[in-house]
Amino acid sequence: MQVHVRLFAGLRERAGTESVDLELPAGASVGDAIARLSEITGGTRVVMAVNQEYADAAVTLTAGDELALIPPVSGGSVDQLHTRITDEPLSLDALVERVRDPRAGAVVTFLGVTRDVDVLEYEAYVEMAERKLAEIVAAAVERHGLCAAAAEHRIGTVPLSEASVAIAVSAPHRDEAYRGAREIIDEIKAQAPIWKKEEGEWVRGTTPETPPQPSA
């Protein structure tokens, strides 16, 4: 059977390509695929995703699956949610407009900007990153009783002092708004498959947690 493997950041550069098609025997697992790709991973600890969901080595693959090899990460909805991965400059004012709500007594915003260097380069597994942003924002709205929340992350070249990530949340009270905004940025940094290159080097990040697998 054939599995499509996508590569990102340092792994993509090492392989010289953004994807490979891998032939595996029927019933092969994610771990079997990783073993076949050892020349690419080169001892790097990677997180795996199958069809845009984090997975561990025991997951069984089927023909046509998309397997993504993800180095440690550096970052469609209901009315109160907005998320986006974009290569365009971010507008905090536009996000504030998206979270305005007559129930809200507080709006909290956050901008992460390039500092100390002329530019930063960002790369993302866009399809999965967009899903993760939506999940993270939806969870924060539910957990903190937010009126609305929005988060956008930029990819490509981000010059000095320009924003790479922007967040806005509204809530009835400031405590909920502060907690919701903090949770969203922390979870984006921890879970979204987004990588940052600074002065030619990929910045070491965190390794996302994979969900527990059901016991046999």
C-alpha positions as CSV (number, residue, x, y, z in Angstrom):
1,M,0.0,0.0,0.0
2,Q,1.1,3.6,-0.5
3,V,1.2,6.3,2.1
4,H,1.8,10.0,1.4
5,V,4.4,11.5,3.8
6,R,4.6,15.2,4.3
7,L,7.8,16.9,5.7
8,F,8.2,20.3,7.4
9,A,10.9,22.7,8.5
10,G,14.3,21.0,9.1
11,L,13.1,17.6,7.9
12,R,11.9,19.1,4.6
13,E,15.3,20.8,4.1
14,R,17.2,17.6,5.0
15,A,15.2,15.5,2.5
16,G,15.2,18.1,-0.2
17,T,11.5,17.7,-0.8
18,E,8.3,18.5,1.0
19,S,6.7,15.1,0.5
20,V,7.4,11.5,-0.4
21,D,5.2,8.5,-1.3
22,L,6.1,5.5,0.8
23,E,5.3,1.9,-0.1
24,L,4.5,-0.2,3.0
25,P,3.0,-3.7,3.5
26,A,-0.7,-4.0,4.5
27,G,-1.2,-3.5,8.2
28,A,2.0,-1.4,8.7
29,S,2.0,1.1,11.6
30,V,3.2,4.7,11.9
31,G,6.3,3.2,13.7
32,D,7.1,1.1,10.6
33,A,6.9,4.1,8.4
34,I,9.2,6.1,10.7
35,A,11.7,3.2,10.6
36,R,11.8,3.4,6.8
37,L,12.4,7.1,7.0
38,S,15.3,7.0,9.4
39,E,17.7,8.7,7.0
40,I,15.4,11.7,6.9
41,T,14.6,11.9,10.6
42,G,18.3,11.4,11.5
43,G,17.6,10.8,15.2
44,T,15.4,13.9,15.5
45,R,12.4,13.3,17.8
46,V,9.4,13.9,15.7
47,V,5.7,14.0,16.3
48,M,3.5,12.2,13.9
49,A,0.1,13.1,12.5
50,V,-2.2,10.8,10.4
51,N,-4.8,12.6,8.3
52,Q,-4.2,15.8,10.3
53,E,-4.6,14.2,13.8
54,Y,-1.7,13.6,16.1
55,A,-0.9,9.9,16.4
56,D,1.6,7.6,18.1
57,A,3.8,4.9,16.6
58,A,1.2,2.1,17.2
59,V,-1.5,3.6,14.9
60,T,-2.1,1.3,11.9
61,L,-1.9,3.0,8.5
62,T,-4.2,2.3,5.5
63,A,-3.6,2.9,1.8
64,G,-4.0,6.6,0.9
65,D,-3.3,7.9,4.4
66,E,-1.4,11.2,4.8
67,L,1.4,10.9,7.4
68,A,3.0,14.1,8.5
69,L,6.4,14.2,10.3
70,I,6.4,17.2,12.6
71,P,9.5,18.5,14.4
72,P,8.9,20.1,17.8
73,V,6.7,23.2,17.1
74,S,8.1,26.7,18.1
75,G,2.3,28.1,16.4
76,G,-14.7,27.3,9.5
77,S,-16.5,28.1,12.7
78,V,-19.5,29.3,14.6
79,D,-20.1,33.1,14.8
80,Q,-18.1,33.7,17.9
81,L,-14.9,32.1,16.6
82,H,-12.4,33.2,14.0
83,T,-9.1,31.6,13.1
84,R,-6.7,31.9,10.2
85,I,-3.2,31.0,8.9
86,T,-2.1,33.6,6.4
87,D,0.9,35.0,4.6
88,E,-0.5,38.5,4.8
89,P,0.2,41.2,7.5
90,L,-2.1,40.8,10.6
91,S,-4.5,43.5,11.7
92,L,-5.3,43.6,15.4
93,D,-8.1,46.2,14.7
94,A,-9.8,43.8,12.4
95,L,-9.7,41.1,15.1
96,V,-11.1,43.4,17.7
97,E,-14.0,44.1,15.4
98,R,-14.7,40.4,15.0
99,V,-15.0,39.9,18.8
100,R,-17.2,42.9,19.6
101,D,-20.3,41.7,21.5
102,P,-23.0,43.6,23.4
103,R,-22.6,41.1,26.3
104,A,-18.8,41.9,26.6
105,G,-17.4,44.2,29.3
106,A,-13.8,43.4,28.5
107,V,-11.7,42.9,25.3
108,V,-8.2,41.6,25.7
109,T,-5.7,41.4,22.8
110,F,-2.2,40.0,22.3
111,L,0.4,40.5,19.6
112,G,3.5,38.4,19.2
113,V,6.0,40.5,17.2
114,T,9.5,40.0,15.7
115,R,12.2,41.4,17.9
116,D,16.0,41.7,17.8
117,V,16.4,40.4,14.2
118,D,15.5,41.9,10.9
119,V,13.1,39.1,9.9
120,L,11.7,35.8,11.1
121,E,10.6,33.0,8.8
122,Y,7.5,30.9,9.7
123,E,6.4,27.7,8.2
124,A,3.2,25.7,9.0
125,Y,1.4,22.5,8.2
126,V,-1.4,24.8,7.1
127,E,-4.3,22.4,7.0
128,M,-3.6,20.9,10.4
129,A,-2.6,24.3,11.9
130,E,-5.9,25.8,10.9
131,R,-7.8,22.9,12.5
132,K,-5.7,23.2,15.7
133,L,-6.3,26.9,16.0
134,A,-10.0,26.4,15.6
135,E,-10.0,23.6,18.3
136,I,-7.9,25.8,20.7
137,V,-10.1,28.9,20.3
138,A,-13.3,26.9,20.7
139,A,-12.0,25.2,23.8
140,A,-11.1,28.6,25.4
141,V,-14.5,30.0,24.6
142,E,-16.2,27.1,26.3
143,R,-13.8,26.9,29.3
144,H,-13.8,30.6,30.1
145,G,-17.3,31.7,29.1
146,L,-16.0,34.0,26.4
147,C,-18.3,36.0,24.2
148,A,-16.1,35.6,21.2
149,A,-12.5,34.9,20.3
150,A,-10.2,35.2,17.3
151,A,-6.7,34.1,16.5
152,E,-4.5,34.5,13.4
153,H,-0.9,33.3,12.7
154,R,1.3,34.6,9.9
155,I,3.6,32.4,7.8
156,G,6.4,33.4,5.5
157,T,8.6,36.4,6.2
158,V,7.7,38.6,9.2
159,P,9.9,41.7,9.4
160,L,11.1,43.4,12.6
161,S,8.4,44.7,14.8
162,E,5.6,43.2,12.7
163,A,3.2,40.7,14.2
164,S,3.4,36.9,13.6
165,V,0.4,36.0,15.8
166,A,-2.6,38.1,16.9
167,I,-5.3,37.2,19.4
168,A,-8.4,39.0,20.5
169,V,-11.1,37.8,23.0
170,S,-14.1,39.4,24.6
171,A,-15.9,38.4,27.8
172,P,-18.4,39.8,30.3
173,H,-15.5,40.4,32.8
174,R,-11.8,41.1,32.5
175,D,-10.6,38.0,34.5
176,E,-12.2,35.6,32.0
177,A,-10.9,37.6,29.0
178,Y,-7.3,37.6,30.4
179,R,-7.4,33.8,31.1
180,G,-8.9,33.0,27.7
181,A,-6.3,35.1,25.8
182,R,-3.5,33.5,27.8
183,E,-4.7,30.0,27.2
184,I,-5.1,30.6,23.5
185,I,-1.5,31.8,22.9
186,D,0.0,29.2,25.2
187,E,-1.9,26.4,23.4
188,I,-1.0,27.7,20.0
189,K,2.7,27.7,21.0
190,A,2.4,24.2,22.4
191,Q,0.1,22.4,19.9
192,A,-0.1,24.2,16.5
193,P,2.4,22.7,13.9
194,I,4.1,26.0,13.1
195,W,7.9,26.5,13.0
196,K,10.1,29.6,13.3
197,K,13.5,30.1,11.6
198,E,15.8,32.8,13.1
199,E,19.0,33.8,11.3
200,G,19.0,30.6,9.3
201,E,18.3,28.2,12.2
202,W,15.0,26.5,13.2
203,V,14.1,27.6,16.7
204,R,13.8,24.7,19.1
205,G,10.2,24.4,20.4
206,T,8.0,22.0,22.3
207,T,6.8,18.6,21.5
208,P,3.0,18.3,21.2
209,E,1.3,15.7,23.3
210,T,-0.3,12.8,21.3
211,P,-3.7,11.5,22.4
212,P,-3.9,8.2,24.3
213,Q,-4.7,5.2,22.1
214,P,-7.5,2.8,23.0
215,S,-6.3,-0.5,24.5
216,A,-6.8,-3.6,22.4
